[in-house]
């Protein structure tokens, strides 16, 4: 039997079988080999197993995208006042009738698979706070990310990859806090991946040196566990130790998961992924196709961030900026939904598209819009959500919600519900109280469930 054929626990036994260490030490270390990412049973039967969370940084205009308004001429018909409707035109999906801006022709064709919430209310009117609110439920205090809560509540079925992966060429407003675990055990924080040929630095398969590396990791594991035995409440140390194990396993699994050369040409074409094409569009196509591959391999929560803190959808001076950004993400996002459906994965995978807030129905600068928290749009596909459905109504200019308002806590409660978790029972004791993603709020939006 070669060393590479031994599993990690057998390797520890092998290392200590003839050592002078007390036999009890080995038993203690093996007994302490408790995986915090092991799969856990949900509170109820789940409609979905995983989430792909697509985040558009900067505040996308609902009026120009998924809740188009026709008042482009202004109240007096001349455009002399500041009221400004959809600048890009819009058409309905031919099957379900959901109207979508011409900025998203591919997504419009997929709207019969999509449930749109037009009545979202943001948790804050500034970028960083609203971004943190969408990700953590708290716009003002550091709290664990939604992905971390999902990892904590359900663990992961694939021990060779992290349970929570964030693919981000740049960090959004709020920085790394958007995928931090905060007071949850640190093993549940998101692992950041970069689009392209080198998604994770220094990630190389062990190759011919694998036997030696197995020995090295076995020794490190023994020493780490002994050190940890007297510091069992140190979350950062536990995460550091777990990171060695995850890194070891990822050397085997991650290169294959990120290798898009395994995908047939027609699939790459579906996503608009041309190997000769460079830039944000190619990057986002890579993100979407890798997201499908990660979901296929059991990763529990995958977040895609399309842009960073600048440039992004924060179009104060000129709404034409939305056109370039939309062209980067429209085809790959629609392709992700189509691909998941063709593979029989959409029913058990939730695809969420969100931004931090909407934009004003009035003009700012030459042809831009300001921040708008009172209403904006989010959409969901798969995972038991009603396809071809529109939830909530805004007024004729897109300023206020007039039917079925939805708070961020409601969205979080509903997503957890579809994963089989009761948002009121998914708690963690910290600083003398039980915390949860939805704090003391949140209701399940029953009308959007199929």
Protein Blocks (a to p, Z undefined) as FASTA:
>chain_A
ZZklpcfklmmmmmmmmmcbdfklmmmmmmmmccfkbccddfbdcfbfbdcddddehiaa
fklmmmccfklnojnonopambdcdfkbpaddfklopacdfklmmlmmmmmmpccdfkbc
cfbfbfklmmmmmmnopakbccddfklmmmmmnopablkbcfbdcddfbacehijmlmcg
kjacfklpccdddedjklbghiacfkjmlmmmmmmmmmmmmmmmmmmmmmmmlmklmmmm
mmmmmmmmmmmmmmmmmmmklpcfklmmmnopafkbgcjklmmmmmmmmmmmmmmnopab
dcddfbdfbdcfklfkbmklmmmmmmmmmmmmmmmmmmmmmnopmmmpccddddfbdcdf
bdehjlpccddfkbccdddeejhiaehiaedjddfkopaccehpadfklmmmmmmmmnop
afklmccdeehiacdfklmgccddfklpZZ
